[in-house]
Amino acid sequence: MLADRAKPPVMCRAKSTARAFRYSGARRVPRAHLHDAYPSRYIRAMHTDGMDRGTHRGRIVTAIRASSQPLDDDQLADQTGISPRQTVNQICRALRDAEMVRRHVGPSGKIVNEWLGDRSERPAQIPERTSTAVPSAGALGGDPAGLYDLEIPAGSSREQLDAERVMLDLLGDQLGQELYPATITIPSGEHVKVDGADPDRSVLVECWAHQGPPKSAQRHKVLADAFKLAWISSTLYPRPDLILCLSDPSAAAPFLPGGRSWAAKAFQDLGISVSVVTLPEELRQRVLAAQRRQYR
């Protein structure tokens, strides 16, 4: 009896602990023992063979397998009608961890999901959508005919905002975290927006997509972002990691450790790190074109 009790249970039907299990076929396997009990190839088979295509996970797997090319999270959200986008991102990351998809940067600059399984049994169609979300530019293939040729107001920051979303995804993959824009309420009642944060608020990020060396006035933007991060972190416990995310080494140079500016030393003393990610070339060129249009 004692020996039997000492063994970790591989199967369990307790309804009260349903959240601690992943469904696989007709059985429930504790998360803690799933990878110990089954090799990875069997886990992948259990996640797909008996999958209900009506579930979020099932609809996303079906959409990826049915597509002739890898799909980004926005495209999957539009095609399946699943919202918010964070749900799609979480499922896609779980599929990556289960070695069912490969996540990499696609031609449009967004991280796409490529199916790693057998395409010989590709579904004939994607399950009918349950919502009427309006397709985004990303869902139309990156640059639908003439979309980016339309006249854009000189002061529009659309390209920079698109780049910041990609920067968050790239940084999140480096950190193993899911980063999304967030609004944080500090104890005094003010609501402060940050470009990115993880669900646990253990990481706070401000992004700057500028290409090229920053001008004097542009450095103030980075300093303001750093001040905001430091202020927010002073109200949180435990103190989160603070990251300034940039996308060009020349733009980041004045703020990196060893830089000549006082800001570089101040960031070190304040515990603010500077991370540089590499934008896909097509997206980088769009940001450069936007800067010329904005005289920046």
C-alpha positions as CSV (number, residue, x, y, z in Angstrom):
1,M,0.0,0.0,0.0
2,L,2.7,2.5,0.9
3,A,4.7,1.7,-2.2
4,D,1.6,2.2,-4.3
5,R,0.9,5.6,-2.7
6,A,4.4,6.8,-3.3
7,K,4.1,6.4,-7.0
8,P,3.0,9.6,-8.8
9,P,-0.4,9.0,-10.4
10,V,-0.3,9.0,-14.2
11,M,-4.1,9.0,-14.7
12,C,-6.6,10.9,-12.7
13,R,-10.3,11.6,-13.1
14,A,-10.8,14.1,-10.2
15,K,-13.0,16.9,-11.5
16,S,-11.8,19.3,-8.8
17,T,-8.3,19.4,-10.3
18,A,-9.4,19.7,-14.0
19,R,-7.2,22.8,-14.5
20,A,-4.1,20.8,-13.6
21,F,-4.6,18.5,-16.6
22,R,-4.3,18.5,-20.3
23,Y,-6.9,16.6,-22.3
24,S,-5.6,13.9,-24.5
25,G,-8.0,11.6,-26.3
26,A,-10.3,10.1,-23.7
27,R,-7.8,10.4,-20.8
28,R,-6.6,13.1,-18.5
29,V,-2.9,13.2,-17.8
30,P,-1.4,15.5,-15.0
31,R,0.8,18.2,-16.5
32,A,3.6,17.3,-14.1
33,H,3.7,13.8,-15.5
34,L,2.7,14.3,-19.1
35,H,6.2,14.5,-20.5
36,D,7.6,11.9,-18.1
37,A,4.9,9.4,-19.1
38,Y,5.0,9.9,-22.9
39,P,7.7,10.7,-25.4
40,S,7.3,13.9,-27.3
41,R,6.1,12.2,-30.5
42,Y,3.2,10.6,-28.6
43,I,2.3,13.8,-27.0
44,R,2.0,15.4,-30.4
45,A,-0.2,12.6,-31.7
46,M,-2.5,12.8,-28.6
47,H,-2.9,16.6,-29.1
48,T,-4.0,16.2,-32.8
49,D,-5.5,12.9,-33.4
50,G,-8.4,13.1,-31.0
51,M,-8.7,16.9,-31.1
52,D,-12.1,18.6,-31.1
53,R,-11.9,21.0,-34.0
54,G,-14.5,23.2,-32.3
55,T,-12.1,24.1,-29.5
56,H,-9.8,27.1,-29.9
57,R,-6.7,24.9,-30.1
58,G,-8.4,22.6,-32.6
59,R,-9.5,25.5,-34.8
60,I,-6.0,27.0,-34.8
61,V,-4.3,23.6,-35.6
62,T,-6.8,23.1,-38.5
63,A,-6.1,26.6,-39.9
64,I,-2.4,26.1,-39.8
65,R,-2.5,22.7,-41.4
66,A,-5.0,23.9,-44.1
67,S,-2.8,26.8,-45.1
68,S,-0.3,26.6,-48.0
69,Q,2.0,29.0,-46.2
70,P,2.8,29.8,-42.5
71,L,0.3,32.1,-40.8
72,D,0.9,34.8,-38.2
73,D,-1.1,35.2,-35.1
74,D,-3.2,38.0,-36.5
75,Q,-4.1,36.0,-39.6
76,L,-5.1,33.0,-37.4
77,A,-7.2,35.3,-35.2
78,D,-9.0,36.6,-38.3
79,Q,-9.5,33.3,-39.9
80,T,-10.7,31.4,-36.8
81,G,-12.6,34.3,-35.2
82,I,-10.8,33.8,-31.9
83,S,-10.2,36.9,-29.7
84,P,-8.4,38.4,-28.0
85,R,-5.2,38.0,-30.0
86,Q,-3.4,37.0,-26.8
87,T,-5.4,33.7,-26.8
88,V,-4.1,32.8,-30.2
89,N,-0.5,33.7,-29.2
90,Q,-0.7,31.5,-26.1
91,I,-2.0,28.6,-28.1
92,C,0.6,29.0,-30.8
93,R,3.4,29.1,-28.2
94,A,2.1,25.9,-26.6
95,L,2.0,24.3,-30.0
96,R,5.7,25.4,-30.5
97,D,6.6,23.9,-27.1
98,A,4.9,20.7,-28.1
99,E,7.1,20.7,-31.3
100,M,4.0,20.9,-33.5
101,V,4.8,24.2,-35.1
102,R,7.9,26.3,-35.8
103,R,7.6,30.1,-35.0
104,H,9.8,32.3,-37.1
105,V,9.8,35.7,-38.7
106,G,7.9,35.7,-42.0
107,P,8.2,37.9,-45.1
108,S,5.8,40.6,-43.7
109,G,7.9,41.0,-40.6
110,K,5.6,39.2,-38.2
111,I,6.2,35.9,-36.5
112,V,4.5,33.1,-38.3
113,N,3.5,29.6,-37.4
114,E,4.7,26.8,-39.7
115,W,3.2,23.3,-39.3
116,L,5.8,20.6,-38.6
117,G,3.5,17.6,-38.9
118,D,2.3,15.6,-41.8
119,R,0.4,17.7,-44.4
120,S,-0.8,14.6,-46.3
121,E,-4.0,14.7,-44.2
122,R,-4.5,18.5,-44.6
123,P,-8.1,19.4,-43.7
124,A,-10.3,20.4,-46.6
125,Q,-11.4,23.6,-45.0
126,I,-11.2,25.7,-41.9
127,P,-14.1,25.4,-39.5
128,E,-16.6,28.2,-40.0
129,R,-15.8,31.3,-38.0
130,T,-17.9,32.3,-35.0
131,S,-17.2,36.0,-35.1
132,T,-17.0,38.8,-37.7
133,A,-13.6,40.3,-37.0
134,V,-12.5,42.7,-39.7
135,P,-9.3,41.3,-41.5
136,S,-6.2,43.2,-40.7
137,A,-3.4,44.1,-43.1
138,G,-1.4,41.2,-41.8
139,A,-4.2,38.8,-42.5
140,L,-4.3,39.9,-46.1
141,G,-0.7,38.8,-46.7
142,G,1.5,41.7,-45.4
143,D,0.9,44.2,-48.3
144,P,-2.3,43.6,-50.3
145,A,-2.3,45.3,-53.7
146,G,-1.9,49.0,-53.2
147,L,-2.5,49.1,-49.4
148,Y,0.8,50.8,-48.6
149,D,0.7,52.9,-51.8
150,L,-2.3,54.8,-50.5
151,E,-1.5,58.4,-49.4
152,I,-0.6,58.4,-45.7
153,P,-0.7,61.5,-43.5
154,A,2.8,62.9,-43.0
155,G,2.5,62.6,-39.2
156,S,1.2,59.0,-39.2
157,S,3.1,56.6,-37.0
158,R,1.5,53.5,-38.3
159,E,4.8,52.0,-39.5
160,Q,6.4,52.6,-36.1
161,L,3.4,51.0,-34.3
162,D,3.6,47.9,-36.6
163,A,7.3,47.7,-35.9
164,E,6.8,47.9,-32.1
165,R,4.4,45.0,-32.2
166,V,7.0,42.9,-34.0
167,M,9.7,44.1,-31.6
168,L,7.6,42.9,-28.7
169,D,7.2,39.5,-30.3
170,L,10.9,39.2,-31.0
171,L,11.9,40.3,-27.5
172,G,9.2,38.0,-26.0
173,D,10.7,35.0,-27.8
174,Q,14.2,35.9,-26.5
175,L,12.8,36.1,-22.9
176,G,10.4,33.2,-23.2
177,Q,7.6,35.6,-22.1
178,E,4.4,36.8,-23.7
179,L,4.5,40.6,-23.9
180,Y,1.5,42.8,-24.7
181,P,0.7,46.5,-24.3
182,A,-0.6,47.2,-20.8
183,T,-2.1,49.8,-18.5
184,I,-0.8,49.8,-15.0
185,T,-2.6,51.4,-12.1
186,I,-0.2,52.7,-9.4
187,P,-1.2,53.1,-5.8
188,S,-1.9,56.8,-6.1
189,G,-4.5,56.0,-8.7
190,E,-2.8,57.1,-11.9
191,H,-3.2,54.8,-15.0
192,V,0.1,54.5,-16.9
193,K,0.4,52.8,-20.3
194,V,3.5,50.8,-21.2
195,D,4.4,49.3,-24.6
196,G,4.8,45.8,-23.2
197,A,4.4,43.7,-20.1
198,D,4.0,40.0,-19.2
199,P,0.8,38.8,-17.5
200,D,2.6,38.7,-14.1
201,R,4.0,42.2,-14.5
202,S,7.5,40.8,-13.9
203,V,8.8,42.5,-17.1
204,L,8.0,46.1,-18.3
205,V,9.1,47.2,-21.7
206,E,9.2,50.5,-23.7
207,C,9.9,50.2,-27.4
208,W,11.5,52.7,-29.9
209,A,11.5,51.6,-33.5
210,H,13.7,54.6,-34.7
211,Q,16.4,53.8,-37.3
212,G,19.7,55.6,-37.3
213,P,21.5,57.8,-34.7
214,P,19.0,59.7,-32.6
215,K,18.9,63.5,-32.7
216,S,19.1,65.5,-29.4
217,A,15.3,65.9,-29.2
218,Q,14.7,62.2,-30.0
219,R,16.9,61.2,-27.1
220,H,14.5,62.9,-24.8
221,K,11.8,60.4,-25.8
222,V,14.0,57.5,-24.7
223,L,14.8,59.3,-21.4
224,A,11.1,59.9,-20.8
225,D,10.4,56.2,-21.4
226,A,13.1,55.2,-19.0
227,F,11.8,57.6,-16.3
228,K,8.3,56.2,-16.7
229,L,9.6,52.6,-16.2
230,A,11.6,53.6,-13.2
231,W,8.7,55.4,-11.7
232,I,6.3,52.5,-12.2
233,S,8.8,50.0,-10.8
234,S,9.1,52.0,-7.6
235,T,5.5,51.2,-6.8
236,L,5.6,47.5,-7.6
237,Y,6.9,44.6,-5.5
238,P,8.7,42.6,-6.4
239,R,10.4,45.0,-8.7
240,P,10.0,44.0,-12.3
241,D,12.7,43.8,-14.9
242,L,12.9,47.1,-16.9
243,I,13.8,46.9,-20.6
244,L,14.2,49.6,-23.3
245,C,13.8,47.7,-26.6
246,L,15.3,49.3,-29.7
247,S,15.7,48.0,-33.2
248,D,18.8,49.6,-34.5
249,P,22.3,49.4,-33.0
250,S,23.1,53.0,-34.0
251,A,19.9,54.3,-32.3
252,A,20.8,52.3,-29.2
253,A,24.5,53.2,-29.1
254,P,24.2,56.3,-26.8
255,F,22.3,54.3,-24.2
256,L,24.3,51.0,-24.1
257,P,26.7,50.2,-21.3
258,G,30.0,51.9,-22.2
259,G,28.2,54.7,-24.1
260,R,29.5,58.2,-23.8
261,S,26.3,59.8,-22.6
262,W,25.3,60.2,-19.0
263,A,22.1,58.3,-19.8
264,A,24.0,55.1,-20.4
265,K,25.4,55.2,-16.8
266,A,22.1,56.3,-15.4
267,F,20.3,53.4,-17.0
268,Q,22.8,51.0,-15.4
269,D,22.3,52.6,-12.0
270,L,18.5,52.4,-12.3
271,G,18.6,48.8,-13.4
272,I,17.2,49.5,-16.8
273,S,18.6,47.3,-19.6
274,V,18.7,48.1,-23.2
275,S,17.9,45.3,-25.7
276,V,18.3,45.5,-29.5
277,V,16.3,43.3,-31.8
278,T,16.6,43.1,-35.5
279,L,13.6,44.0,-37.6
280,P,13.0,42.2,-40.9
281,E,14.4,44.2,-43.7
282,E,11.1,45.0,-45.4
283,L,9.7,46.4,-42.2
284,R,12.9,48.3,-41.4
285,Q,12.6,50.0,-44.9
286,R,9.0,50.9,-44.1
287,V,10.1,52.6,-40.9
288,L,12.8,54.5,-42.7
289,A,10.3,55.7,-45.3
290,A,8.0,56.8,-42.5
291,Q,10.9,58.7,-40.9
292,R,11.6,60.5,-44.1
293,R,7.9,61.4,-44.5
294,Q,7.9,62.6,-40.9
295,Y,11.2,64.5,-41.3
296,R,12.7,62.5,-38.4
